[in-house]
Amino acid sequence: MEEKAEILEKMQAALRESGKQLETTPLAMFGYYVERVRASLRVAAALSPVGDQFRTRLRMFPSLVNCCTIDW
């Protein structure tokens, strides 16, 4: 609960700086926080292309090919 209060406090400051006119209810501020996290989240996954496991994983999770940037 303490962490959520800290997040909401920082989101109030971020809202003031951005000049956006959003409600200052805890739910609206937490929604703004989630929106900002989604916009800046990056994930790196390292998979070895050697062997059948790589092919199996790609079949199980097609978004690894369709929705990702692959650096061969």
GIZI-V380348 format. One record per backbone hydrogen bond with DSSP energy under -0.5 kcal/mol. CO is the residue of the C=O (numbers start at 1). NH is the residue of the N-H. If there is no record, write none. Layout:
[[CO & NH] [CO & NH]]
//
This chain:
[[1 & 5] [2 & 6] [3 & 7] [4 & 8] [5 & 9] [6 & 10] [7 & 11] [8 & 12] [9 & 13] [10 & 14] [11 & 15] [12 & 16] [13 & 17] [14 & 18] [15 & 19] [15 & 20] [20 & 22] [25 & 29] [26 & 30] [27 & 31] [28 & 32] [29 & 33] [30 & 34] [31 & 35] [32 & 36] [33 & 37] [34 & 38] [35 & 39] [36 & 40] [37 & 41] [45 & 47] [51 & 55] [52 & 56] [53 & 57] [54 & 58] [55 & 59] [56 & 60] [57 & 61] [61 & 64] [62 & 65] [62 & 66] [63 & 67] [68 & 70] [69 & 71] [70 & 72]]
//
